[in-house]
Amino acid sequence: MHDPDLLEYLCKKIGSDRIVVGSDYPFPLGEVPMAGKMLATHERLAEFLTWEERGQMLAGNTINLLSLGLTFQKKYRRRLAAVIGHVSTDS
């Protein structure tokens, strides 16, 4: 989805822990050239999602769903910490 209001509704109905970023590869979605752009950049999302929840939807939930293991978990946590640190210093 590409609409913050729809994402908010979905988060309220099923929870952000059950949402993953999908793909129609090789066909472009609406977020060319950056998949997940809305989750990463839309200011409206700050009203109902933390950066941790956004990160879970972009990668963490998929890592858990597919049981990708500790190596992926560690990389994900390092990247998330770097993003959160970068965002908080920009604010």
N, CA, C and O of each residue as an XYZ file, in Angstrom:
364
protein
N       0.836     -1.178      0.000
C       0.000      0.000      0.000
C       0.875      1.233      0.000
O       2.037      1.184      0.405
N       0.327      2.312     -0.445
C       1.103      3.543     -0.580
C       0.391      4.718      0.080
O       0.607      5.872     -0.290
N      -0.451      4.418      1.049
C      -1.267      5.445      1.685
C      -1.144      5.337      3.202
O      -1.464      4.292      3.768
N      -0.688      6.395      3.872
C      -0.522      6.356      5.323
C      -1.818      6.049      6.084
O      -1.786      5.350      7.096
N      -2.947      6.563      5.608
C      -4.213      6.304      6.303
C      -4.574      4.820      6.255
O      -5.038      4.260      7.248
N      -4.365      4.196      5.118
C      -4.641      2.767      4.982
C      -3.688      1.948      5.846
O      -4.102      0.964      6.459
N      -2.432      2.337      5.902
C      -1.474      1.641      6.755
C      -1.860      1.770      8.221
O      -1.769      0.799      8.972
N      -2.286      2.951      8.635
C      -2.716      3.142     10.023
C      -3.889      2.226     10.353
O      -3.906      1.589     11.406
N      -4.865      2.159      9.457
C      -6.022      1.290      9.653
C      -5.580     -0.171      9.793
O      -6.035     -0.881     10.690
N      -4.701     -0.604      8.909
C      -4.230     -1.988      8.942
C      -3.454     -2.283     10.230
O      -3.607     -3.355     10.816
N      -2.634     -1.345     10.662
C      -1.887     -1.519     11.914
C      -2.833     -1.665     13.101
O      -2.599     -2.480     13.993
N      -3.901     -0.870     13.104
C      -4.873     -0.949     14.193
C      -5.641     -2.268     14.165
O      -5.963     -2.822     15.216
N      -5.934     -2.768     12.972
C      -6.741     -3.985     12.841
C      -5.956     -5.266     13.079
O      -6.449     -6.173     13.750
N      -4.741     -5.360     12.542
C      -4.005     -6.623     12.679
C      -2.681     -6.480     13.423
O      -2.112     -7.483     13.851
N      -2.181     -5.263     13.586
C      -0.926     -5.040     14.292
C       0.263     -4.919     13.355
O       0.360     -5.635     12.358
N       1.161     -4.012     13.684
C       2.332     -3.780     12.842
C       3.266     -4.985     12.825
O       4.084     -5.122     11.916
N       3.150     -5.855     13.818
C       4.006     -7.037     13.874
C       3.595     -8.117     12.869
O       4.272     -9.138     12.748
N       2.493     -7.897     12.151
C       2.020     -8.873     11.165
C       2.083     -8.343      9.736
O       1.499     -8.930      8.826
N       2.792     -7.235      9.542
C       2.887     -6.600      8.223
C       4.320     -6.719      7.714
O       5.269     -6.458      8.454
N       4.474     -7.113      6.453
C       5.794     -7.178      5.823
C       5.744     -6.434      4.492
O       4.686     -6.316      3.875
N       6.894     -5.935      4.058
C       6.991     -5.297      2.754
C       7.018     -6.402      1.706
O       7.771     -7.368      1.828
N       6.195     -6.253      0.684
C       6.126     -7.254     -0.369
C       6.704     -6.730     -1.663
O       7.166     -5.592     -1.748
N       6.667     -7.583     -2.668
C       7.214     -7.218     -3.962
C       6.426     -7.881     -5.074
O       5.919     -8.991     -4.918
N       6.329     -7.199     -6.179
C       5.771     -7.766     -7.401
C       6.885     -7.930     -8.427
O       6.639     -7.920     -9.634
N       8.109     -8.082     -7.935
C       9.265     -8.184     -8.807
C       9.009     -9.214     -9.902
O       8.526    -10.306     -9.602
N       9.310     -8.911    -11.133
C      10.077     -7.792    -11.668
C       9.228     -6.597    -12.062
O       9.726     -5.664    -12.692
N       7.962     -6.613    -11.700
C       7.086     -5.506    -12.053
C       7.182     -4.424    -10.990
O       7.150     -4.735     -9.799
N       7.298     -3.160    -11.388
C       7.467     -2.092    -10.406
C       6.200     -1.870     -9.585
O       5.080     -1.925    -10.092
N       6.422     -1.621     -8.310
C       5.327     -1.202     -7.441
C       5.162      0.297     -7.614
O       5.655      0.854     -8.595
N       4.503      0.948     -6.718
C       4.319      2.388     -6.827
C       5.463      3.187     -6.256
O       5.438      4.416     -6.306
N       6.483      2.515     -5.705
C       7.562      3.211     -5.021
C       8.904      3.028     -5.724
O       9.896      2.646     -5.103
N       8.922      3.300     -7.000
C      10.151      3.181     -7.772
C      10.935      4.475     -7.611
O      10.308      5.530     -7.708
N      12.227      4.500     -7.379
C      13.121      3.361     -7.347
C      13.370      2.818     -5.947
O      14.235      1.957     -5.787
N      12.650      3.282     -4.922
C      12.961      2.876     -3.543
C      11.784      2.131     -2.917
O      10.794      2.740     -2.514
N      11.905      0.821     -2.840
C      10.867      0.036     -2.178
C      10.826      0.401     -0.693
O      11.871      0.566     -0.064
N       9.641      0.524     -0.144
C       9.499      0.886      1.263
C       9.660      2.364      1.536
O       9.820      2.769      2.687
N       9.621      3.171      0.495
C       9.856      4.613      0.655
C       8.879      5.250      1.639
O       9.287      6.052      2.479
N       7.603      4.905      1.547
C       6.629      5.504      2.452
C       6.984      5.175      3.904
O       6.955      6.060      4.760
N       7.317      3.922      4.188
C       7.662      3.537      5.557
C       8.908      4.255      6.056
O       9.025      4.555      7.244
N       9.823      4.527      5.159
C      11.083      5.142      5.556
C      11.034      6.660      5.630
O      11.830      7.266      6.348
N      10.106      7.291      4.895
C      10.195      8.748      4.787
C       8.931      9.541      5.100
O       9.027     10.738      5.369
N       7.774      8.935      5.076
C       6.540      9.720      5.210
C       6.383     10.250      6.642
O       6.370      9.481      7.603
N       6.266     11.550      6.761
C       6.192     12.203      8.082
C       4.929     11.824      8.853
O       4.964     11.769     10.082
N       3.848     11.569      8.188
C       2.573     11.249      8.839
C       2.658      9.977      9.688
O       1.919      9.832     10.662
N       3.553      9.062      9.324
C       3.658      7.792     10.039
C       4.118      7.965     11.482
O       3.841      7.114     12.328
N       4.811      9.050     11.766
C       5.281      9.306     13.134
C       4.117      9.445     14.115
O       4.302      9.309     15.324
N       2.928      9.712     13.597
C       1.755      9.840     14.456
C       1.298      8.500     15.041
O       0.630      8.473     16.074
N       1.656      7.381     14.382
C       1.161      6.085     14.871
C       2.190      4.954     14.819
O       1.879      3.840     15.239
N       3.415      5.204     14.313
C       4.442      4.162     14.260
C       5.763      4.675     14.820
O       6.164      5.809     14.558
N       6.430      3.828     15.593
C       7.787      4.136     16.026
C       8.748      3.691     14.924
O       8.353      2.982     13.998
N      10.006      4.107     15.027
C      11.003      3.644     14.064
C      11.225      2.145     14.204
O      11.513      1.469     13.216
N      11.096      1.618     15.413
C      11.225      0.178     15.612
C      10.121     -0.572     14.858
O      10.386     -1.595     14.228
N       8.899     -0.070     14.921
C       7.796     -0.708     14.199
C       7.993     -0.622     12.690
O       7.713     -1.576     11.963
N       8.472      0.516     12.229
C       8.751      0.657     10.790
C       9.817     -0.347     10.361
O       9.688     -1.001      9.327
N      10.865     -0.458     11.166
C      11.935     -1.410     10.854
C      11.445     -2.842     10.835
O      11.863     -3.646     10.002
N      10.550     -3.153     11.768
C       9.979     -4.505     11.787
C       9.238     -4.786     10.491
O       9.374     -5.871      9.926
N       8.457     -3.828     10.012
C       7.707     -4.036      8.774
C       8.631     -4.128      7.562
O       8.361     -4.889      6.632
N       9.720     -3.359      7.566
C      10.641     -3.362      6.436
C      11.513     -4.616      6.397
O      11.889     -5.062      5.313
N      11.843     -5.195      7.557
C      12.763     -6.341      7.552
C      12.527     -7.332      8.684
O      12.501     -8.540      8.451
N      12.355     -6.839      9.902
C      12.292     -7.725     11.072
C      11.193     -8.765     11.022
O      11.425     -9.927     11.354
N      10.005     -8.366     10.613
C       8.887     -9.320     10.556
C       9.162    -10.432      9.541
O       8.801    -11.585      9.775
N       9.796    -10.094      8.418
C      10.132    -11.093      7.408
C      11.202    -12.043      7.925
O      11.122    -13.251      7.699
N      12.198    -11.510      8.614
C      13.240    -12.355      9.201
C      12.616    -13.365     10.153
O      12.989    -14.538     10.147
N      11.663    -12.915     10.974
C      10.982    -13.822     11.898
C      10.093    -14.814     11.159
O      10.112    -16.007     11.462
N       9.319    -14.335     10.198
C       8.392    -15.185      9.448
C       9.121    -16.323      8.735
O       8.664    -17.466      8.745
N      10.240    -16.004      8.124
C      10.989    -16.998      7.352
C      12.053    -17.725      8.172
O      12.810    -18.534      7.635
N      12.109    -17.435      9.478
C      13.100    -18.062     10.372
C      14.506    -17.984      9.786
O      15.190    -18.999      9.653
N      14.927    -16.771      9.439
C      16.211    -16.592      8.778
C      17.408    -16.664      9.722
O      18.550    -16.726      9.265
N      17.169    -16.656     11.006
C      18.242    -16.929     11.944
C      18.983    -15.726     12.487
O      18.693    -14.571     12.174
N      19.960    -16.062     13.321
C      20.692    -15.075     14.105
C      21.532    -14.120     13.251
O      21.641    -12.939     13.583
N      22.117    -14.603     12.174
C      22.937    -13.742     11.330
C      22.116    -12.586     10.776
O      22.552    -11.435     10.814
N      20.925    -12.891     10.259
C      20.053    -11.839      9.735
C      19.553    -10.941     10.858
O      19.472     -9.725     10.686
N      19.217    -11.526     12.007
C      18.752    -10.734     13.150
C      19.809     -9.724     13.582
O      19.493     -8.562     13.836
N      21.053    -10.164     13.667
C      22.134     -9.265     14.083
C      22.325     -8.125     13.090
O      22.457     -6.970     13.495
N      22.343     -8.436     11.793
C      22.492     -7.389     10.780
C      21.335     -6.400     10.855
O      21.527     -5.186     10.793
N      20.140     -6.945     10.990
C      18.946     -6.099     11.085
C      19.040     -5.168     12.289
O      18.795     -3.969     12.157
N      19.384     -5.690     13.443
C      19.460     -4.874     14.666
C      20.518     -3.780     14.538
O      20.299     -2.652     14.980
N      21.669     -4.108     13.933
C      22.719     -3.089     13.737
C      22.230     -1.976     12.825
O      22.419     -0.796     13.121
N      21.602     -2.350     11.717
C      21.102     -1.340     10.767
C      20.007     -0.488     11.396
O      19.983      0.729     11.213
N      19.100     -1.123     12.136
C      18.023     -0.387     12.787
C      18.590      0.603     13.802
O      18.143      1.749     13.860
N      19.566      0.177     14.600
C      20.179      1.075     15.572
C      20.838      2.265     14.875
O      20.762      3.391     15.366
N      21.484      2.023     13.735
C      22.127      3.110     12.991
C      21.080      4.093     12.458
O      21.277      5.307     12.515
N      19.986      3.574     11.948
C      18.924      4.451     11.421
C      18.298      5.262     12.541
O      18.094      6.467     12.395
N      17.995      4.619     13.651
C      17.383      5.319     14.775
C      18.338      6.384     15.310
O      17.906      7.487     15.643
N      19.622      6.068     15.395
C      20.608      7.053     15.826
C      20.706      8.224     14.876
O      20.837      9.370     15.304
N      20.644      7.939     13.584
C      20.707      8.991     12.567
C      19.462      9.875     12.623
O      19.562     11.098     12.526
N      18.297      9.261     12.777
C      17.040     10.016     12.807
C      16.974     10.892     14.042
O      16.547     12.044     13.965
N      17.397     10.350     15.198
C      17.298     11.136     16.429
C      18.290     12.291     16.443
O      18.021     13.312     17.077
N      19.427     12.165     15.764
C      20.369     13.280     15.717
C      19.942     14.331     14.707
O      20.352     15.488     14.807
N      19.119     13.942     13.729
C      18.599     14.902     12.749
C      17.430     15.708     13.306
O      17.162     16.812     12.831
N      16.746     15.184     14.285
C      15.528     15.845     14.809
C      15.849     17.051     15.647
O      14.941     17.709     16.155
